[in-house]
């Protein structure tokens, strides 16, 4: 039997390997936000899943961009943006 190259096979394998790690990372970020709410540092009605996803995606994207460009300018910009955005959540 001739096996043809399946371009979707590798991404599926990578996703299967990394999905649990991403779930864990998001859970840890949600835990940090939970602690902020518990200790009355953050507003209690925030969408924790939303902010956890935004934080992870923004930082991961910024890290990738910084690595490709060979400097950390993008990471600094994204951190500044996240700090400004998250100020609205603080009590």
N, C-alpha and C positions, 0 to 999 in steps of 0.2 A: 504494500500500500504506500502510495506517495503521500507524504504529509506536506500540505501547503503551509506557508507562513501565515500565521494569524496575528495581525498587528494589534489585536485587542487582548491577546493572551498576557503579554507582559504588564500592561496597565492593570489588568484584573489581579494579577499576582501581587503587584506592588500595593494596590488598594487593599487587598485582603491582609497584607502584612502590616500596613500602616493605619488602617481604620481603627483598630483597638487602641493604638497609641494616641490617635487624635481624640477619641472618645475620652480617654483618661486625661489628656491635657485639658480638654474642655471641662471635664468634671472638676479638676483642680482649680480652674479659674472660677467656676461657679462656687466652689467652696470658699475661695477668697472673698468673693462678693457676699456670700452668706455670712461670713464672719464680720464683714463691714456692716451689714444690716443688724446682726446680733448685738454688736457693740455700739450701735447707734451712730455709726460713722457715715453710713449711706442711707439714702431714702429707702423705705421698706417696699415700695411698689415698683422697683425697677425690674425690667425684663432681663434676668440674669443670663439666660441662654443667648439672648441677642448680644449683650455686651461681651460675653465670653467669646462668641464667634467673631465679633468685630475686632476684639483685641488680638486674638490669635491670627486672623487673616491679615490684619494690618501689619503686625510685627513680622510674620513669616514673609510676606511680600516685600517689606522693607529690607529684611535681611538678604533675600535673594537679589534685590536690586543693588544693594551695597556691595555684595560679593561680585556681581557682574561688572560694576563700575570701578571696583577697587578702592572704594572709600566708604565712609559711614554717613555721608550727608543725608541719604534717603532715610536711614534709620533714625537719625536725629530729628528730621522733619516729622516722621510718623509718631515718634514719641511725644514731640511737642503737641501734635494734633490730638493724640489720645489724652494727654494731660488736660488739654483745654476741654475736650468733650466730656471727660469724666468729672470735671469740676461741677458740672450740673447735677451730679448724683450725690454730692456731698451734702450732709446736713449742716 
